[in-house]
Amino acid sequence: MANSSVENIDVRPVNKKENRALFKKREKIQPKKARGNFRRLKWIIMGVTLAIYYITPWIRWDRGDSGPDQAVLIDLARERFYFFFIELWPQEVYYITGLLILAAISLFLVTSLFGRAWCGYSCPQTVWTDLFIFVERMIEGDRNARLRLDKAPMSVSKLVKRIAKHSIWIIIGVLTGGAWIFYFADAPTLLRDLFTFEAPIIAYSSVAVLTATTYVFGGLMREQVCTYMCPWPRIQGAMVDEDTLTVTYHSGRGEPRGPHKKGEPWTDRGHCIDCNQCVAVCPMGIDIRDGLQLECITCALCIDACNDVMDKVDLPRGLIGYDTHAGQFDSNPERKLDIRFIRSRTIAYGLILALVGAVMLFTLLNRSVLDVNVIRDRNPLFVTLSDGSIRNGYTVKILNKIHETRQFQIEVEGLKNAQAWIESGPPVGLPMIVTVPADALSSYKLFISAPAENLPSKTLDIDVVVTDFKSNERDIQETSFKGPEK
């Protein structure tokens, strides 16, 4: 049996040409220019999002002498994130976590209501691809002109157009990477340093990487990023249901489809004249008439194209439009949408958004501008002084989160007749006063001593209390005071 199984194995060499035939070669998509309400909406959203991205690093915000005046800044050197009046420290990373949760749940909610609206209008890949296609159209013409140019042999005119197109794409990529690095340093200073070649190498390398990715993703790969690289098309299936509004072809009204000449009756046939204009304008190259597909980004350009054709043949608009799954089989063009925005999953997403948002708002409004950390020395645990008293050492870190110098009072509760001093200073009675600069972390070596007879046991729990003189804000840190065996 073993010998027969071995003899049946096909050991013929692999034919590389046959292997390549298993994979379909990419067909370059040249979308046609669309005109209509959704195309205008996409232009508006593109303009707004690009303006926010490029302008935000240049907005100023006064934080006094101790803080940067850039409104939005990710200051890695000082380990700080500034967003207008909000300033986050590394230990407050939970705010970033909360924002990511809010963004994710918001995306789930929008998808359950309107399908992949984020992908079709606001996703950076969509925005920059639209921009790159706009440049391509301005230089090489609309869809038919670009298709002819692709098939034409190389000539001086074709070479000039290709060089101009790719050059502008690279410039857009440079501007994209350049704008991004301005979020991590003072924008005017970094801009000057870039042109005088005084900027750090990480700035130039970041611009180079982002230029390359923008150029490749937006100019060369385009729809392949959405189809093969992005996980969201595969996740969205769990977000939509039969009541989700998404771009839909009304097959009940459009079928059977076929060409139509002016003056011919519309009886016994559908309203779709099989003009393929919905396919021509699609940046993903799909046919929406085949139903909801993984590749569809819900950009709604097919709606504009189809409405334009319906106007020309004197038929009601909406053969392709936003509708629910059940609505696509309705043949009545005057049917009103039965929209159910409030349903179990949208209620769940809304409650989660409200809960997370309320928790973040509460913590932000009650956010302390004082943070204290007390670390007790472990070696040695205690020292017996010449007068018989016991001394313990501590490292006290006081974080001042506001942009002004503050004075703090340090007290010790739970230890009788305690004295304290900092570093090599003289012992003083408690409380003691320290000064912390604006927007800074100060660390102090604190020594606390007490008579041995005041220690009822080997370990005594005590509290180190730090109080702001001006605002009376307090921070209490629990620690322990060690002594010898009793």
N, C-alpha and C positions, 0 to 999 in steps of 0.2 A: 504493500500500500504506500509505503514511504517513497519507494522508487517511482511509482506511477504518478504521485503528486508532484514530485520534482520534475518529471518529464513533461507534465502539463503546464509548467510555468512558461510564459512567453518571455523569452530573453532577447527578442529582437531589439536592435538599437533604436533609440527614440528619434523620430524624425522631427527636427526643429521646426520645419515649416508647418507640419501638422500640429505641433504643440502651440505655435503662435496663432494658428487659426482658431484655437479654442477661446481666445480673448478678442473681443471686439475692439477695433481701433477707434480711438476717440474721433468723433465728428465735431469739428469746430463749430460752435454756435455763434451766429451773427444775428443778434436780435434786431428787429425793425424798430424804428422810432414810434412810440405810442403817443397819442394825444387824448387827453380827457381828464376827468376829475382826479382819478387815482394817480395819474402821472404827475399832475400838478402837486398833489399831496406829497408824493415822493420827492419832488424838487424842493418843496418847503422843508420837509424833514431833513433832507440832505443838507440844505443850507444852514438850518438851525444847529444840527449836530456837529457839522464841520466848524461852524463859528464857535460853538462852545469849546470844542477840542483845541482850536488854535488860539483863541483869545484868552481863555481862563488863566494860563500862566502869567499873563501880563496885568491881571487885575491886582491892584494894591489894597492892603488892609493894614491900618495903623495898630501896631502892638507895642508901641513905646520903644525905648532905646534897647531893651534887652531881647526883643524878638524880631524876626524877619518881617518885612512889610509886604510879602507876597501872600495873596489871599489863600491860594491852594498850593501847598508845598509838602513834599515827602522828603524831610530832612534826615537822610540816613546818617550823616556825620553826627548830628546831635540826638539821633534816635527820637525823632519827633514827627508827628503828622499834623499839619495845620490845615484847617478847612474853615475859612472866614473866622467866626468867633469861637470855633471849637479847636482845642489843642489836645491831642491824644499822646500819651506817653506809652512806652513799650508795655508796661504792666496793664494798660487799658486796651489790649488787643481784642478783648471781648466785644468792644463796639464794632470793630471790623467784622468779627464773626456775625454779629447781629445784622449788620448791613448786608452781608452775603446771604444770610437766611431770608431777609426781606426781599432781596433781589430774586432769589430762587422761587419763593412762594408767589411773588408778583408775576414772574414768568409763567408759573403753573396756572395762575388765575387767568391771565390774558390768553393763554393757549386754550384753556377750557372754554373761554367765551368766544374768541375770534380766530382760533387756529394759530398758525405761525405768523401772527402779525409782527412780532419782534423781528423775525427773519426777513420779512418782506419790506420792512420800512426802516428799522433802526440798527440792525446788526452792522458792526463795522465792516464785515466782509461785503455786505450788500451795498453800503454807502460808498465804499471805495471802488467797488466793481462798477457801480453806476457812474462814478466820476471818470473812471478809465474808459468806459464805453462811450461816454460823452466826448472825451478827447478823440477817441478813435473815429467817431462819427464826424466830428468837425474836420478832420484831416482827410479821411478816406471816403467819406460819403455814407449814405444810409445802407441798409442791408444789401440790396442788389448790387450797389457799386462795390461794396467790400467783397461780396462773393466773386464778382468778376475780377477784382484785383487779386484775390487769392489764386485764381486759376491762370491769370496772365503770367507770361514769362517775365523774368527780371528785366527791368529797364531802368533808365535814369529816373523817370518820374516815380516808378514804384519804389525804388531805393530811397529817394528823397522823402517820400511820404512815410516809409517805414522808419527811417532814421528820426524824422520829426516826431512821430508818434511815440517811439520808445524813449526818446530824449525827454519828452514832456512827462511820460510815466515815471522816469527815474527822478525827475525834478520833484514830482508829487511825492514820491517815496522819500526823498531827502527831507522835504518839508514835514512829512509825517514823522520821521524819526527825530528831526530837529525839534518839533513841537513836544514830543514825548519827553525828551531829556530835560526840557525846561521845567517840568514838574518836580525835578529832583534837585534843583539849584536855583539861585536867584537868576531869573530869566535875563534881565538886561546885562548883568555881569557875565553870564555864561555866553551870551550872544557875542559880546565883545571878545571874550577869550577864544571863542571858536574861530573868529576871523583873524585873530592875531596869533593863532596856533599856540596859545598858552593854556588851553583847556586840557584837562586830564585825558589820558588815552582811553579811559572807559567811555568818555563822552563820544569820541570819534568812532569807537568800535560799536557803541549802541546805535548811533546814527546809521552806520554801515549795515548792521544786521537788520534793523527795521526798514531801511531802504530796500534791501534785498527781499525781505518777506512781503512787503507791500507790493513791490513790483511783480513778484512771482504769483502771489495769491490773487491780487486784483487784476493784473494784466494778462497773465499766462494761464493760470489754473482755473480761475473764475468759478464756474458751477461745480467743478470737481471738488473744491474745498467743502461746499455745502453737502454734496452727495456722499463723499467718501471719508472726509476728515472730521466733519462735525458730528458729534454724537446725538445732537438734539433731534434730527429727523426720526431716529429710532426710538427716542424717549417719548416723543409727542403722542405716539399711539396710545399711551396710557393716560394722556391728559384730555383727549377729545372724547366726545360721546355723540349720541344721535341729536343732541340739541346744540351742538357747537356750530356757531356761524363761521363758515369758511367759503372760499371761492368755489362755486359749484356750477357745473353745466346742467341745465334743466333738460335732461334727456326726454322727459315726458312731453315736453313742448318741441324739442328740436329734432326728434327722430320720427320717421326715417329721414335722413339727410340726403342732400343731393344738389347739384347745380340748379340754378333758377334763372330764367330769363324774364325780363320785364314784360308784364302783361299776362304771364302765365298764372293760373289759379293756384291757391295754396291748399286746396282740398286734397285729402288723402296723402299728405306728406307733412314733414316737420318744417320748422322755421330755419333750421341750419342749412345754409347753402353750400357748405363744405368748401369755404373759401380759404381755410387754413390761416386766417389772419391772427387767430388766437395763438397758433403755434409760432407764427413768424415773430411776434413781439415777445415771446416768453424767453427770459434770460436763461432758463434752465433747459430749454429745448424740448419741453414735454407737450403732450396734447391733453388739455384739461378735460376733453370729452371722454377720456378713458377713465375718469373718476379720480378720487383723492389718491395721490401718489406720494411716495417718500420724497421725491425730488422737488415737489411743489413748495415754494417758499411763501405763497399767499401774497404775492406782490400786487395782484389785481390788475396788471396791465392787460391781461386777456379780456377783462371786463370792458376796459376802454375800447379795445380793438373791436370787440363784438358789438358794442353799443353803436359804434361808428357805422358798422355794416348794417345794423338794423335800421338806423336812420336813413340810409341810402335806399333800402328796399321797402320803406314805409311800414315797418313792423314795430311793435312795442319793444322797448329796451328790456334788458334783463334776461336774455337767453343764457348769458353767463353772469352770475352775480353772487353776492353773499347770501347764503341760505343754509338751512340745516340739511342733514342727510336725507330725511324724509321728503323735503321740499323738492329735491331734484326730479322726482317722478311726477310732479304735478304739472299738468299741461295748461293750466289757466294763467296767462300772463298778468292778469289783474289780481291774482291772489295776494293777500296781505301776509306778511311774515308773522308766523307764530313764534315769537321769541320768548324763551324762558331763561332769563338771566339768573334768576334765583332758583337754584336747585342744590342738591345735597353737596356735591363737590365744590361748587362755588361758595356755598355757605362755610364749608370747612376751611377752604383757603382764606376766605375773608376773616374768619375768627382767628386763624393762626397769625395773619398779618396784623390784626388789631392787637392781639396779645403781645406779640414780639415788639411791635411798635410802641405799645404802652409801657412795656418794661424798659425799653431803651430810653424813652422820653423821661420816665421817672428817674432812672439812674443818672441821666444826663443833667436833669434839673437839680438833683440832690448830690451831684458829683462833688466830692471833697477836693479842695485845692491844697490839701496837706496830706502827705503820706509819710508815715514813720515806720522804721524797721529797727528792731533791737536784736542784736546777736550777742549772746553771752560767750565769753572766752572758754574754751574747753581745755586749754593747756597754759598755765595751770588752772585747776578748778577754783582755787582760792589761795591767798597769800596771808600769812600771819605777820602783822606789822610789829615793830619793836615795843609798842605800848600794849600789845596783846589783842588789838582789834583785828577784825577779819576784813580783807579787801577782795572784792571781785572786779573783774574787768569786762567791759561791754563795748561793742561798736554800735553807735547810734547813727542811723542815717535818716536825715530829714530832707524831704523833697518839697520844695516850694514851687507850686504850679502856676503862680501868677507873676506878672511882669513888674514886680516892685519888691524891694528888699524888706524882709520881715524879721522881727525879733520874737523869739520863742522862750518860754519858761519851761525848764525841765524839773519835774518833781518825782519823788519816789514814794509810793504808798505801800504800806504793809511792813516797813522796816523802821524801828524806833532809833532815834538819835543818829540817823545816817548823815554822813558827809560825802561830798562828791567833788571831783576835780577832773579837768580835761588835760590829757597828755601830761606834761611836766608842770602844770600849774599848781598853785597851792591849794590844799583842801579848803573848801568853803561850805558853809551851811546850805542846805536846800531850802527853797528852790534856787536854781542857777539860771543865768541868762546866756543865750547864744544868738548869733545873727546869721541868717541865711540869705545869700544874694538872690536877686530876682531870677525867676525861671531857672533854678539850679538845684542840684543835689549836693548837700554838704554832709560829710562823714566825720564823726567825732569819736575819739577814743575816750570813753568815759570810765572812770574808776569810782566805785562806791564802797565805802567802809562803814562798819558799825561795830560797837563793842561786842565781844564774844558772848557775854551774858545775855544779850538781847536776842540770841538765836535759840529758840526753843527746841530746834531739831537740826539735823544735818542739812536739810533743804527747806528753804522758806520761800513760798510764792510771793512775789512782789509785782507791782505795776509801775512801769515808767510812763509818766504822763507828760505829754508835750502840749503846751497851750500857746496859741497866738495872742500876743498882747493886745493887738488892735481889734481883731474880730472875735476873740474868745473861743475860736474853734479849737477843739481838743482832739487828741488822738491818744488812746490808751493801749499800751503794749504789755502783754503779760510775759513775765520771765521768772527766773528763780535766783535766789541768793544762796550760795553754797558755803558750808562751814565744816569744821571737823566733827568727828563722831562725838556724841554726848555720852 
